[in-house]
Amino acid sequence: MGDVASMVSDANLHFVVAKDNDDTLAGVIAELLDNSALRAAVGAANRNKVRADYDISQMLVRHLALWQGKTPTP
């Protein structure tokens, strides 16, 4: 449901690969496996994105706006 690339942090966009692109997927997995600092940085960036954009209070406000026929703000 939705667009994964719009849901992850900018630091993680490099690791979102097209469907059926096995070689690229294998490459980005290997990149993450080989670099613990990169894994930690991408993980931290994604945690920050979730806290900022997907906090329950933010989600409730956005869903309420949708139910009221308004355009929710990000």
C-alpha positions in Angstrom: 0.0 0.0 0.0 1.5 3.3 -1.0 4.9 4.3 -2.3 7.7 2.9 -0.3 10.2 5.5 -1.6 8.0 8.3 -0.1 7.8 6.6 3.2 11.6 6.1 3.9 14.2 8.7 4.7 16.3 10.2 2.0 19.3 8.2 3.3 17.4 5.0 2.5 16.3 5.9 -1.1 19.4 4.3 -2.6 18.3 1.0 -1.2 14.8 1.1 -2.6 15.1 -0.9 -5.9 12.7 -1.6 -8.7 10.7 -4.8 -8.7 12.4 -7.7 -10.4 15.8 -6.0 -10.3 17.6 -8.9 -8.5 21.1 -7.8 -9.3 20.6 -4.3 -7.9 18.8 -5.7 -4.8 21.7 -8.1 -4.2 24.2 -5.2 -4.5 22.4 -2.9 -2.0 22.0 -5.8 0.5 25.7 -6.6 0.2 26.5 -2.9 0.7 24.5 -2.8 3.9 26.0 -6.2 5.1 29.5 -4.9 4.6 29.1 -1.5 6.3 27.8 -1.4 9.9 28.2 2.4 10.1 26.0 2.8 7.0 23.4 0.4 8.5 23.4 2.5 11.7 23.1 5.8 9.8 20.3 4.6 7.6 18.5 3.1 10.6 18.8 6.3 12.5 17.5 8.4 9.6 14.5 6.1 9.2 13.7 6.3 12.9 13.8 10.1 12.7 11.5 10.1 9.7 9.0 7.8 11.4 9.0 9.9 14.5 8.5 13.1 12.5 6.0 11.8 9.9 4.2 8.8 11.4 3.7 9.7 15.0 0.2 8.6 16.1 -0.9 12.1 16.8 0.2 13.3 13.3 -1.5 10.3 11.7 -4.8 11.0 13.5 -4.7 14.6 12.4 -4.1 13.6 8.8 -6.8 10.9 8.8 -9.3 13.3 10.3 -8.6 15.8 7.6 -9.2 13.1 5.0 -12.5 12.1 6.6 -13.5 15.7 6.6 -12.7 16.1 2.9 -9.7 18.3 3.5 -6.2 17.9 2.1 -3.9 16.8 4.9 -0.6 18.5 5.3 2.6 16.4 5.5 
